[in-house]
């Protein structure tokens, strides 16, 4: 859900892909308690030390988002994820090219959303994309192929890992 109470529902994601995949929909900003409607936010600082700050009141929400991200990632680790679709250019969910503002208020498209950064650190092998890339048929096909391959590899490895651990216990 957008900060202003609107949405950017993607019919392809929900209506077409939704028939083939199970979505785990949520908005980090809402679940972190920022509410709707809420003041718009942006990333401020450098790529290494970006902060999530509200635009008008300059309220720093970095700690809240990082705490929420850690809790949510623990829950996501219990799910059988095969891929993840983020919201493009979002200060919480953008995986690349998120506007990052320096001290002078100038933006460069070099940021990564705080939740997206934490997710990718926790799940480095899970294929990720954003809804903007899925508009390109070739990028969409590549992502879906990676997600299906990832799921297949997980299924292939689990039985082997279980047999190995049983053998170790018998010794």
C-alpha positions as CSV (number, residue, x, y, z in Angstrom):
1,X,0.0,0.0,0.0
2,X,1.3,3.4,-0.9
3,X,2.1,6.1,1.7
4,X,-1.0,8.1,0.4
5,X,-3.4,5.2,0.8
6,X,-3.3,4.3,-2.9
7,X,-1.8,1.3,-4.6
8,X,0.1,0.3,-7.6
9,X,-1.6,-3.1,-8.2
10,X,0.0,-5.0,-11.0
11,X,-2.7,-7.0,-12.9
12,X,-0.1,-9.3,-14.5
13,X,1.4,-10.2,-11.1
14,X,-1.9,-10.8,-9.4
15,X,-4.1,-12.2,-12.2
16,X,-1.7,-14.0,-14.4
17,X,1.3,-15.1,-12.2
18,X,-1.1,-15.5,-9.3
19,X,-2.5,-18.6,-10.9
20,X,1.0,-20.2,-10.9
21,X,2.6,-19.0,-7.7
22,X,1.6,-18.4,-4.1
23,X,2.2,-14.8,-3.1
24,X,3.2,-13.7,0.4
25,X,2.0,-10.1,0.1
26,X,2.9,-7.4,2.6
27,X,4.2,-3.9,2.9
28,X,7.2,-3.4,5.2
29,X,6.3,0.3,5.8
30,X,2.8,-0.6,7.0
31,X,3.8,-3.6,9.0
32,X,6.6,-1.6,10.7
33,X,3.9,0.6,12.0
34,X,4.3,3.7,9.8
35,X,0.5,3.8,9.0
36,X,-1.5,4.8,6.0
37,X,-1.7,7.6,5.0
38,X,1.8,8.5,6.1
39,X,4.4,11.1,5.3
40,X,6.5,10.1,2.3
41,X,10.0,8.9,3.1
42,X,13.4,8.7,1.3
43,X,16.8,7.3,1.7
44,X,19.5,9.8,2.9
45,X,23.2,9.3,3.3
46,X,25.5,7.0,1.4
47,X,25.0,3.5,0.0
48,X,26.9,2.1,2.9
49,X,25.1,4.1,5.6
50,X,21.7,5.0,4.2
51,X,19.0,6.1,6.5
52,X,15.2,6.1,6.1
53,X,13.9,9.7,6.7
54,X,10.5,11.3,6.3
55,X,10.6,14.2,3.8
56,X,8.8,17.0,5.7
57,X,9.5,16.4,9.4
58,X,12.9,14.7,8.9
59,X,12.0,11.9,11.3
60,X,14.6,9.1,11.1
61,X,12.8,5.7,10.8
62,X,15.9,3.7,10.1
63,X,16.0,1.8,13.5
64,X,12.4,1.0,13.3
65,X,12.7,-0.4,9.7
66,X,15.8,-2.4,10.5
67,X,14.2,-3.9,13.6
68,X,11.0,-4.8,11.7
69,X,13.2,-6.2,8.8
70,X,15.0,-8.6,11.2
71,X,11.7,-9.8,12.7
72,X,10.0,-10.3,9.3
73,X,13.0,-12.1,7.8
74,X,12.9,-14.6,10.6
75,X,9.2,-15.3,9.6
76,X,10.1,-15.5,5.9
77,X,12.9,-18.1,6.7
78,X,10.1,-20.5,7.8
79,X,8.5,-20.3,4.4
80,X,9.4,-22.2,1.3
81,X,10.3,-19.1,-0.8
82,X,11.6,-19.6,-4.4
83,X,11.8,-16.0,-5.5
84,X,10.9,-12.5,-4.4
85,X,9.3,-9.5,-6.2
86,X,10.1,-6.1,-4.7
87,X,8.6,-2.7,-5.3
88,X,10.9,-0.7,-7.6
89,X,12.6,2.5,-6.3
90,X,10.9,2.2,-2.9
91,X,13.1,3.4,0.1
92,X,12.2,0.2,1.9
93,X,11.9,-2.3,-1.0
94,X,13.8,-1.1,-4.0
95,X,16.6,-3.5,-5.0
96,X,18.5,-1.0,-7.0
97,X,18.4,2.6,-8.4
98,X,16.5,3.9,-5.4
99,X,17.1,7.7,-5.1
100,X,19.6,8.3,-2.4
101,X,19.9,11.9,-1.2
102,X,23.1,13.5,0.0
103,X,23.6,16.3,2.5
104,X,22.9,18.9,-0.2
105,X,19.5,17.3,-1.1
106,X,20.8,16.0,-4.4
107,X,19.6,12.5,-5.4
108,X,21.6,9.8,-7.1
109,X,19.9,6.5,-8.3
110,X,22.4,4.4,-6.2
111,X,20.4,3.3,-3.2
112,X,18.9,0.0,-2.0
113,X,15.8,-0.1,0.2
114,X,16.4,-1.0,3.8
115,X,14.2,-4.1,3.8
116,X,15.5,-5.2,0.4
117,X,19.1,-4.9,1.6
118,X,18.3,-7.0,4.7
119,X,16.4,-9.6,2.7
120,X,19.2,-10.0,0.1
121,X,21.7,-10.5,2.9
122,X,19.6,-13.1,4.6
123,X,18.6,-14.9,1.3
124,X,21.6,-14.4,-1.0
125,X,20.6,-17.2,-3.4
126,X,16.9,-16.6,-3.8
127,X,16.2,-15.0,-7.2
128,X,14.8,-11.4,-6.8
129,X,13.4,-8.8,-9.1
130,X,11.0,-5.9,-9.0
131,X,7.7,-5.3,-10.6
132,X,9.2,-2.8,-13.1
133,X,11.5,-5.5,-14.5
134,X,8.6,-7.9,-14.8
135,X,7.1,-5.6,-17.4
136,X,9.9,-6.7,-19.8
137,X,8.9,-10.2,-21.2
138,X,12.6,-11.3,-21.4
139,X,13.4,-10.2,-17.8
140,X,10.2,-11.8,-16.6
141,X,11.0,-15.1,-18.3
142,X,14.5,-15.1,-16.8
143,X,13.2,-14.4,-13.3
144,X,10.6,-17.1,-13.5
145,X,13.1,-19.6,-14.8
146,X,15.5,-18.8,-12.0
147,X,12.7,-19.1,-9.4
148,X,11.6,-22.5,-10.8
149,X,15.3,-23.7,-11.0
150,X,15.9,-22.5,-7.4
151,X,12.8,-24.4,-6.2
152,X,13.9,-27.6,-8.1
153,X,17.4,-27.5,-6.6
154,X,16.0,-27.1,-3.1
155,X,13.8,-30.2,-3.6
156,X,16.7,-32.2,-5.0
157,X,19.0,-31.3,-2.1
158,X,16.6,-31.9,0.8
159,X,16.3,-35.7,0.4
160,X,20.1,-36.0,0.0
161,X,20.8,-33.8,3.1
162,X,18.3,-35.9,5.1
163,X,20.0,-39.2,4.1
164,X,23.4,-37.7,5.0
165,X,22.3,-36.6,8.5
166,X,20.7,-40.0,9.2
167,X,23.9,-41.7,8.2
168,X,25.9,-39.5,10.6
169,X,23.5,-40.3,13.5
170,X,23.8,-44.1,13.0
171,X,27.6,-44.0,13.6
